[in-house]
């Protein structure tokens, strides 16, 4: 079983993670400057070296340099020498793919309303049970008619269509509440105001896009 070296104590002992335990939940905590980001980076590098793809969220941009090898200078050179980390051989770049919901500093991260589905979308919109039931009705109409819901505009249009033809759909699917339609439309408006419009569209993300390797190393997918 592989051991992922994460740090080295002053005593010389290597602190590592058994790969058998790597699928368990973990928490990296500490005050500012104690090495939380460095620890996360070491995890990502260790997984990549072992051929395991990685997905991580980089809010501050601290991890964007993973793609390029560093250089030995200043305190970095001192630490490498102090802990006998191998000099120049310690420095290496990693295969990285950058993702960005807004498509400004990476590959656009997209999904469609249809792929998200009514259950997850209901949670995103914070709908109650009645409103979620109506959303399920809308998705059933979409499936039965062979339609696709790509973005928020599509969902808005279909909600309007269902409301305008409520009597037709009530016979087959149950009651169509105008109040619930209005509540969902307002929730969609709030979501749009928060910038979620950029999230929905095509081409939609395929999770296999995150399960890639290059030259035997797992690709590190960084969401900006």
C-alpha positions in Angstrom: 0.0 0.0 0.0 1.4 3.4 -1.0 2.4 6.0 1.6 1.9 9.7 0.7 4.7 11.7 2.3 3.2 15.0 3.5 5.8 16.5 5.9 9.0 15.8 7.8 9.3 16.5 11.5 12.4 18.1 13.0 13.4 14.7 14.3 13.6 13.5 10.7 10.5 11.3 10.9 8.4 11.4 7.7 4.7 12.1 8.3 2.7 10.3 5.6 -0.8 9.1 4.8 -1.6 5.5 4.0 -3.3 5.4 0.6 -5.8 2.9 2.0 -7.1 5.6 4.3 -7.2 8.4 1.6 -10.9 8.0 0.9 -11.9 9.1 4.4 -13.1 12.5 5.3 -10.4 14.9 6.7 -10.1 18.4 8.0 -7.1 20.7 7.6 -7.2 23.3 10.2 -4.9 25.9 11.7 -4.2 29.6 12.2 -2.9 31.8 9.4 0.5 30.8 8.1 0.6 27.4 9.7 0.6 25.5 6.4 -3.0 24.6 5.5 -2.6 25.5 1.8 0.8 23.8 1.6 -0.7 20.6 3.2 -3.5 20.6 0.6 -1.0 21.1 -2.2 1.0 18.2 -0.9 -2.1 16.0 -0.9 -2.8 17.0 -4.5 0.8 16.4 -5.6 0.9 13.0 -3.9 -2.3 11.8 -5.5 -1.2 13.1 -8.9 2.1 11.2 -8.5 0.2 8.1 -7.8 -1.9 8.5 -10.9 -5.0 9.6 -9.0 -7.0 12.6 -10.6 -7.7 15.5 -8.2 -10.4 18.1 -8.0 -10.0 21.1 -5.7 -11.4 24.6 -5.3 -8.9 27.4 -5.3 -10.6 30.5 -3.9 -7.5 32.8 -3.4 -5.4 31.5 -6.4 -2.7 30.0 -4.1 -2.7 26.7 -5.9 -2.5 28.0 -9.5 1.2 27.5 -9.7 1.0 23.7 -9.5 1.4 23.5 -13.3 5.0 24.9 -13.2 8.1 23.8 -11.5 9.3 26.2 -8.8 12.9 27.5 -8.3 15.3 27.1 -5.5 15.8 30.5 -3.8 15.7 32.2 -0.4 13.9 30.4 2.3 12.7 27.7 -0.1 16.3 26.6 -0.8 17.1 26.7 3.0 14.1 24.4 3.8 14.9 22.0 1.0 18.5 21.7 2.3 17.4 21.5 5.9 15.0 18.6 5.3 17.2 17.0 2.6 14.3 17.0 0.0 16.5 16.3 -3.0 17.5 19.7 -4.4 16.4 20.4 -8.0 14.7 16.9 -8.2 12.2 18.1 -5.6 10.9 20.7 -8.1 8.4 19.6 -10.7 5.3 20.8 -12.4 2.0 18.8 -12.5 -0.7 18.3 -15.1 -3.3 20.9 -14.3 -6.7 21.8 -15.9 -8.2 25.1 -14.8 -12.0 25.5 -14.6 -14.0 28.7 -14.1 -17.8 29.1 -13.9 -17.5 32.4 -15.7 -15.1 31.1 -18.3 -12.7 33.9 -17.8 -9.6 32.2 -16.4 -10.3 28.5 -17.2 -12.4 26.0 -19.0 -16.1 27.1 -18.6 -17.8 24.9 -16.0 -21.3 24.2 -17.4 -24.3 21.9 -16.7 -27.8 21.8 -18.0 -31.1 22.1 -16.1 -32.0 18.6 -17.4 -28.8 17.1 -16.1 -29.2 18.7 -12.7 -32.6 17.2 -12.3 -35.6 18.4 -10.2 -34.3 17.2 -6.8 -31.0 19.0 -6.8 -32.5 22.0 -8.5 -35.2 22.2 -5.7 -32.5 22.3 -3.1 -30.6 25.0 -5.0 -33.8 27.1 -5.2 -34.8 26.2 -1.6 -38.3 25.1 -2.6 -40.9 23.6 -0.3 -42.5 20.2 -0.8 -45.4 21.6 -2.9 -43.1 23.7 -5.2 -40.8 20.7 -5.6 -43.8 18.6 -6.6 -44.6 21.1 -9.4 -41.0 21.1 -10.5 -41.2 17.3 -10.8 -44.3 17.8 -12.9 -42.4 20.1 -15.2 -39.6 17.7 -15.7 -42.1 14.9 -16.4 -43.6 17.0 -19.1 -40.2 17.6 -20.6 -39.4 13.8 -20.6 -42.7 12.8 -22.1 -42.4 15.3 -24.9 -38.8 14.6 -25.6 -37.7 18.2 -24.8 -34.4 19.5 -23.3 -34.0 22.1 -20.5 -30.6 23.7 -21.2 -30.6 26.9 -19.2 -32.8 29.1 -16.8 -34.5 30.7 -19.8 -35.8 27.3 -20.9 -37.1 26.5 -17.5 -38.8 29.9 -17.2 -40.5 29.4 -20.6 -41.7 25.9 -19.7 -43.1 27.0 -16.4 -45.0 29.7 -18.2 -46.3 27.1 -20.7 -47.4 24.7 -18.0 -49.2 27.6 -16.1 -51.0 28.7 -19.3 -52.1 25.2 -20.0 -52.8 24.1 -16.5 -56.2 22.4 -17.2 -54.6 20.2 -19.8 -51.8 19.0 -17.5 -54.0 18.7 -14.4 -55.8 15.7 -15.8 -52.6 13.7 -16.3 -50.2 15.1 -13.7 -52.2 16.6 -11.0 -52.9 20.1 -9.7 -50.9 23.0 -11.2 -50.7 25.7 -8.6 -50.3 29.3 -9.9 -48.9 30.3 -6.6 -46.2 27.6 -6.8 -45.3 28.6 -10.4 -44.9 32.2 -9.2 -42.7 31.1 -6.2 -40.4 29.1 -8.5 -40.2 32.0 -11.0 -39.1 34.3 -8.1 -36.6 31.8 -6.9 -35.1 31.6 -10.4 -34.9 35.4 -10.5 -33.0 35.4 -7.3 -30.6 32.8 -8.6 -30.1 34.8 -11.8 -29.3 37.9 -9.7 -26.5 35.9 -8.0 -24.8 35.2 -11.3 -26.0 31.5 -11.7 -26.9 32.1 -15.3 -23.3 31.3 -16.3 -23.5 27.9 -14.7 -26.2 26.6 -17.1 -25.5 25.9 -20.7 -23.7 23.6 -23.2 -21.4 21.8 -23.5 -22.3 20.3 -20.1 -19.6 18.9 -17.9 -18.9 15.2 -18.1 -17.4 13.9 -14.8 -15.1 11.8 -17.0 -13.4 15.1 -17.8 -12.1 15.1 -14.3 -10.9 11.5 -14.4 -7.9 12.0 -16.6 -4.2 11.2 -16.4 -1.2 12.5 -18.4 2.1 10.7 -18.6 1.1 8.5 -15.7 0.2 11.4 -13.4 -3.4 12.2 -12.3 -4.6 15.6 -13.6 -5.2 18.2 -10.9 -8.5 20.0 -11.7 -8.5 23.4 -10.2 -11.8 25.3 -9.9 -11.1 29.1 -9.8 
